[in-house]
Amino acid sequence: MNMRKSSHLLALLAIFSLFVTQCAPAAPTAAPATQAPAATEAPAATEAPAATEAPATGGDYTQAPRNETVIFDIDGGKVADPTLWNPFVPGSRRDHGFHQVVAEPLFILNYETGKIEPWLGESFTANDTLDVWTLKIRDGVKWSDGEPYTADDVVFTIEMLLSHAPDLNDSAALQEWIKTVKKVDDLTVEFDLNKPNPRFQLDYFSVRIWGGVNIVPKHIWEGKDLTTFTNFDLAAGWPVGTGPYKLVSTNNQQEVFDRRDDLKKKAELREVDQAMKQRRR
């Protein structure tokens, strides 16, 4: 009896196996291998079009090469008067490109190292009592109109602010600390303070989160009415700074700057020099 049951069970298993085998889908056949198409010869390289010249000051900035143009957005809202580039007039803006690419600081605080790095200034040292500070300016710095940046510009700017305190930006703070400022030579300025200040360099002449006191060119600002002078004239190249870009267009939503022509020429000369060095190797 047990043998019969076993035989019947084996038979059923055999029939079930045949049924599964017949119902299973056929294995897919491999697609015939086709020969890869022969690589077509790449078209001959065409010479890149020559870069267009940057426009003259006040010209059509949209024709300038894109790699020589920078556009800053203004995260503080629209600029009420886009023609006001006098940083000392209360209400003027300095966060719309002026501090970024037109004006340059004497020093910059390096937050990673905690050191004050030189920029337009080379050094700023105090005496033992911290009430006399001596500034050394970097040699060879020029304003964007080609005039040299010297101690005369620093002394003029500081005396201008002191004589207009407290009406101009930064003037009240400088009046609190500075007794006199004088030119020692073309690249040296001495500050005599009213009282000791170990943070004098850091607080007023070094960029931290925000810029410091802006030094302006004496040959442009001298004799101007500072309450009405806008420091804006695209045809004249104003605002004049030491930064790498010049203003070419402005409205209450954007300011457009092109790289200074003299810096472009220097860059071109460097490229030629590097190319000549490569050929000699």
C-alpha positions as CSV (number, residue, x, y, z in Angstrom):
1,M,0.0,0.0,0.0
2,N,2.8,2.4,0.9
3,M,4.6,1.5,-2.3
4,R,1.5,2.3,-4.4
5,K,1.2,5.7,-2.7
6,S,4.9,6.4,-3.3
7,S,4.6,5.4,-7.0
8,H,1.6,7.7,-7.5
9,L,3.4,10.6,-5.8
10,L,6.5,10.2,-8.0
11,A,4.3,10.1,-11.1
12,L,2.5,13.3,-10.1
13,L,5.9,15.0,-9.5
14,A,7.2,14.0,-12.9
15,I,4.0,15.3,-14.6
16,F,4.3,18.6,-12.7
17,S,8.0,19.0,-13.7
18,L,7.1,18.5,-17.4
19,F,4.3,21.1,-17.2
20,V,6.6,23.7,-15.6
21,T,9.3,23.1,-18.3
22,Q,6.8,23.5,-21.2
23,C,5.3,26.7,-19.7
24,A,8.6,28.5,-19.0
25,P,9.5,31.3,-21.4
26,A,12.2,30.6,-23.9
27,A,15.6,32.1,-23.1
28,P,16.2,35.3,-25.2
29,T,18.5,34.8,-28.0
30,A,21.6,37.1,-28.1
31,A,21.4,39.9,-30.6
32,P,23.9,39.4,-33.4
33,A,27.0,41.4,-32.9
34,T,27.3,44.3,-35.2
35,Q,30.5,46.0,-36.1
36,A,30.9,49.4,-34.5
37,P,30.7,52.2,-37.1
38,A,33.9,53.6,-38.2
39,A,34.8,56.8,-36.5
40,T,34.2,59.8,-38.7
41,E,37.1,62.2,-39.0
42,A,36.7,65.3,-36.8
43,P,36.1,68.5,-38.7
44,A,39.0,70.8,-39.0
45,A,39.3,73.2,-36.1
46,T,38.2,76.6,-36.9
47,E,40.0,79.7,-35.5
48,A,38.2,81.3,-32.6
49,P,36.8,84.7,-33.4
50,A,38.9,87.5,-32.1
51,A,37.6,89.0,-28.8
52,T,35.9,92.3,-29.2
53,E,37.5,95.3,-27.7
54,A,36.2,96.6,-24.4
55,P,34.1,99.7,-24.9
56,A,35.4,103.1,-24.2
57,T,34.4,104.5,-20.8
58,G,30.7,105.0,-20.8
59,G,30.2,103.0,-24.0
60,D,28.1,99.9,-24.7
61,Y,29.3,97.5,-22.0
62,T,27.3,94.6,-23.5
63,Q,29.9,94.4,-26.3
64,A,32.7,93.8,-23.8
65,P,34.1,90.2,-23.5
66,R,32.3,88.4,-20.8
67,N,35.5,87.3,-19.1
68,E,36.3,91.0,-18.6
69,T,33.0,92.1,-17.1
70,V,31.6,91.6,-13.7
71,I,28.0,92.3,-12.5
72,F,27.2,92.6,-8.8
73,D,23.7,92.1,-7.5
74,I,22.6,94.3,-4.6
75,D,21.2,92.3,-1.7
76,G,20.4,95.4,0.3
77,G,17.6,96.6,-2.0
78,K,17.6,99.1,-4.8
79,V,20.0,102.0,-4.8
80,A,18.1,105.2,-4.3
81,D,20.7,107.3,-6.3
82,P,22.8,105.2,-8.7
83,T,24.9,108.2,-9.6
84,L,26.1,108.8,-6.0
85,W,29.6,107.4,-5.5
86,N,30.8,109.6,-2.8
87,P,31.4,107.2,0.1
88,F,31.5,109.9,2.7
89,V,28.0,111.3,2.2
90,P,25.5,109.8,4.7
91,G,23.1,107.5,2.9
92,S,25.5,106.6,0.1
93,R,26.1,102.9,-0.8
94,R,29.4,101.1,-0.8
95,D,28.1,97.6,-1.1
96,H,27.2,97.7,-4.9
97,G,30.7,97.2,-6.3
98,F,32.5,100.2,-4.8
99,H,34.2,98.2,-2.0
100,Q,34.5,95.1,-4.1
101,V,36.3,96.2,-7.2
102,V,36.8,100.0,-7.2
103,A,38.3,100.9,-3.8
104,E,41.0,98.8,-2.2
105,P,42.0,98.8,1.5
106,L,45.3,99.4,3.1
107,F,45.1,96.1,5.0
108,I,42.9,93.0,5.2
109,L,42.2,90.9,8.3
110,N,42.8,87.2,7.6
111,Y,40.2,85.4,9.7
112,E,41.9,82.0,9.2
113,T,45.3,83.1,10.6
114,G,44.2,86.1,12.7
115,K,46.9,88.2,11.0
116,I,46.5,91.5,9.3
117,E,47.6,91.1,5.7
118,P,49.2,94.0,3.8
119,W,47.4,95.3,0.6
120,L,48.0,98.9,-0.5
121,G,49.8,99.4,2.8
122,E,53.0,97.5,3.6
123,S,53.1,98.0,7.3
124,F,51.5,100.0,10.1
125,T,53.5,100.1,13.3
126,A,52.9,101.8,16.6
127,N,55.3,103.3,19.2
128,D,55.6,101.8,22.6
129,T,52.8,103.9,24.0
130,L,50.5,103.1,21.1
131,D,49.7,106.8,20.4
132,V,51.9,107.3,17.3
133,W,51.3,105.1,14.3
134,T,53.5,105.0,11.1
135,L,52.0,103.8,7.8
136,K,54.2,102.6,5.0
137,I,52.5,102.5,1.6
138,R,53.3,100.0,-1.1
139,D,55.4,101.5,-3.9
140,G,54.1,101.5,-7.5
141,V,50.3,101.6,-6.8
142,K,48.4,103.7,-9.2
143,W,44.9,105.1,-9.4
144,S,42.8,103.9,-12.3
145,D,43.5,107.2,-14.2
146,G,47.3,106.5,-14.0
147,E,48.2,108.9,-11.2
148,P,50.4,107.4,-8.4
149,Y,48.8,106.6,-5.0
150,T,51.0,108.3,-2.4
151,A,51.1,109.7,1.1
152,D,49.5,112.9,-0.2
153,D,46.3,111.0,-0.9
154,V,46.2,109.5,2.6
155,V,46.9,112.8,4.4
156,F,44.4,114.7,2.2
157,T,41.7,112.1,2.9
158,I,42.2,112.1,6.7
159,E,42.4,115.9,7.0
160,M,39.3,116.2,4.8
161,L,37.4,114.0,7.2
162,L,38.7,115.6,10.3
163,S,37.7,119.1,9.0
164,H,34.2,117.9,8.2
165,A,33.5,115.9,11.4
166,P,30.9,114.8,12.3
167,D,29.0,115.4,9.1
168,L,30.8,112.8,6.9
169,N,30.9,109.0,7.2
170,D,33.9,107.9,9.4
171,S,34.7,111.5,10.4
172,A,33.5,111.4,14.0
173,A,35.4,108.2,14.8
174,L,38.6,109.6,13.3
175,Q,38.2,112.9,15.1
176,E,38.0,111.0,18.4
177,W,41.4,109.3,17.8
178,I,43.5,111.4,15.5
179,K,45.2,114.6,16.7
180,T,47.3,115.2,13.6
181,V,48.4,113.4,10.4
182,K,51.5,114.3,8.4
183,K,53.5,113.1,5.4
184,V,57.0,111.9,6.2
185,D,57.8,111.1,2.6
186,D,55.9,110.0,-0.5
187,L,55.3,106.5,0.9
188,T,55.2,107.2,4.6
189,V,52.5,108.8,6.8
190,E,52.5,109.4,10.6
191,F,49.4,109.5,12.8
192,D,49.6,111.3,16.1
193,L,46.7,110.1,18.3
194,N,44.8,111.8,21.1
195,K,45.1,108.7,23.2
196,P,46.6,105.2,22.9
197,N,44.8,102.8,20.6
198,P,46.1,99.2,20.0
199,R,43.3,98.6,17.5
200,F,43.9,101.7,15.4
201,Q,45.1,99.8,12.3
202,L,42.5,97.1,12.6
203,D,39.4,99.2,13.3
204,Y,39.9,101.9,10.6
205,F,42.3,100.7,7.9
206,S,41.7,97.0,7.6
207,V,38.9,95.1,6.0
208,R,37.1,92.8,8.4
209,I,33.5,91.9,7.5
210,W,33.1,95.5,6.2
211,G,35.6,97.9,4.6
212,G,37.6,100.5,6.4
213,V,38.1,104.2,5.8
214,N,38.3,104.9,2.0
215,I,41.3,106.8,0.8
216,V,40.5,109.0,-2.2
217,P,42.7,110.7,-4.8
218,K,43.7,114.2,-3.8
219,H,44.0,115.3,-7.5
220,I,40.3,114.7,-8.0
221,W,38.7,115.5,-4.7
222,E,40.6,118.6,-3.7
223,G,38.5,121.7,-3.9
224,K,35.2,119.9,-4.2
225,D,32.1,120.6,-2.1
226,L,31.9,117.3,-0.3
227,T,28.2,117.7,0.5
228,T,27.3,117.8,-3.2
229,F,30.2,116.1,-5.0
230,T,28.9,112.8,-6.4
231,N,32.2,111.3,-7.6
232,F,30.4,110.1,-10.7
233,D,31.3,110.9,-14.3
234,L,31.6,108.0,-16.7
235,A,33.2,110.1,-19.4
236,A,35.9,111.2,-17.0
237,G,36.4,107.7,-15.6
238,W,34.9,108.4,-12.2
239,P,34.7,106.9,-9.7
240,V,38.5,106.6,-9.7
241,G,40.0,103.9,-7.5
242,T,42.9,101.5,-7.4
243,G,40.8,98.4,-7.9
244,P,40.9,96.2,-11.1
245,Y,37.6,97.3,-12.6
246,K,36.0,100.5,-13.7
247,L,32.3,101.4,-13.7
248,V,30.7,101.6,-17.1
249,S,27.0,101.4,-16.4
250,T,24.7,102.0,-13.4
251,N,21.1,102.0,-12.5
252,N,19.1,101.3,-9.3
253,Q,19.3,97.6,-9.7
254,Q,22.7,96.8,-11.1
255,E,26.2,98.2,-11.6
256,V,28.4,96.9,-14.4
257,F,32.2,97.1,-14.4
258,D,34.9,96.3,-17.0
259,R,38.5,95.4,-16.3
260,R,40.8,98.4,-16.5
261,D,42.5,98.9,-19.9
262,D,46.0,99.2,-18.3
263,L,45.5,95.9,-16.4
264,K,44.4,94.2,-19.6
265,K,47.6,95.4,-21.4
266,K,49.6,94.0,-18.5
267,A,47.8,90.7,-18.7
268,E,48.4,90.5,-22.5
269,L,52.1,91.2,-21.9
270,R,52.3,88.4,-19.3
271,E,50.6,86.0,-21.7
272,V,53.1,86.9,-24.5
273,D,56.0,86.5,-22.0
274,Q,54.7,83.1,-20.9
275,A,54.3,82.0,-24.5
276,M,57.9,83.0,-25.3
277,K,59.2,81.1,-22.3
278,Q,57.3,78.0,-23.4
279,R,58.8,78.2,-26.9
280,R,62.3,78.4,-25.4
281,R,61.9,75.2,-23.5
